[in-house]
Amino acid sequence: MTYYIIKTIVSAFLIVGISEVSKRFSFIGAILASVPLTSVLAMIWMYQESKDVEQIAQLSTEIFWLVIPSLSFFIAFPILLRNKMNFYLAMTVSLTIMIVFYFIMILILKKCGIRA
């Protein structure tokens, strides 16, 4: 139980820390946010718990392929905000676009015989 509390605190600390840095220095915040911290933490936690490097390698490969459709969010979101769309509506529309791109990517990967 203590391990899960530590994992939660470390993860929350990183999110809050990046948010606070971003308020003062948006570029540094962007650099920190662009680092795949969630993925790295997930792999570290998985390794600590299972030591199964094959499972971690598979996760890393799947993350690679699924980063591509996630980029659609970062294209759509600023465009919608700059066109004066309400923040929450822009967030919802951008997330919806990203989800559609995820499904498209999964279909493409299946057609190419890539397991993801």
Sequence and secondary structure as in RCSB ss.txt:
>XXXX:A:sequence
MTYYIIKTIVSAFLIVGISEVSKRFSFIGAILASVPLTSVLAMIWMYQESKDVEQIAQLSTEIFWLVIPSLSFFI
AFPILLRNKMNFYLAMTVSLTIMIVFYFIMILILKKCGIRA
>XXXX:A:secstr
 HHHHHHHHHHHHHHHHHHHHHHH HHHHHHHHHS HHHHHHHHHHHHHH  HHHHHHHHHHHHHHHHHHHHHHH
HHHHHHHTT  HHHHHHHHHHHHHHHHHHHHHHHHHTT   
